[in-house]
Amino acid sequence: MKRIGRYCLNVVIVCYLCIIYFAGVPETNTLNYRMKQKMTSVAMVLGIWPSWSMFAPNPIKFDSKSYVEVTYKDGTIKEYDVEKKTTGILAPFRKARWMKYSQDNLRNPKQKGLLAPAIRHFVHKYDSKENPVVSVKINRKWSEVHPFSNKSIHSIYQTPRKEMNEILVTQKVER
């Protein structure tokens, strides 16, 4: 029985590594092109697609974070951090897919088509029978990342930054 378990674990690891490799490999030949198409769709479904934005020739120029502002029936307004860290040993694994979704899609104003499913998720998550959700607003707070220079910067936190606040979508909840 131990042998079958070890064999299955090895198969899972090899499949995982193949998916990551072929989803991220450049399309240099026909095999890579065909495998990349298939593996990218599998990686998207599993939530393990690689993101090369940090190492890209045009790196990200903005540091951003998403927040959800929920208005309840009694008039209270609460702001929730979309990417709030959870505690526990398995917390990163339970929340990894959502974190990837929020970082790649909710922070990006070009992905407005994906905001409606996110709003439905937040209504479901924060709704209560005693005090139902009336409206949901997704905000993006961002600031520019300064390019590296020859000047010595003591700390990245001492770099002057002007934080911007942008409302990506507001939606009233139909009851």
HELIX and SHEET records of a PDB file:
HELIX    1   1 LYS A    2  GLY A   24  1                                  23    
HELIX    2   2 THR A   30  LEU A   46  1                                  17    
HELIX    3   3 ALA A   91  TYR A  101  1                                  11    
HELIX    4   4 SER A  102  LEU A  106  3                                   5    
HELIX    5   5 LYS A  112  LEU A  114  5                                   3    
HELIX    6   6 LEU A  115  TYR A  126  1                                  12    
HELIX    7   7 ILE A  156  GLN A  158  5                                   3    
SHEET    1   A 4 ILE A  77  ASP A  81  0                                        
SHEET    2   A 4 PHE A  62  TYR A  72 -1                                        
SHEET    3   A 4 VAL A 133  GLU A 144 -1                                        
SHEET    4   A 4 MET A 164  LYS A 172 -1                                        
END                                                                             
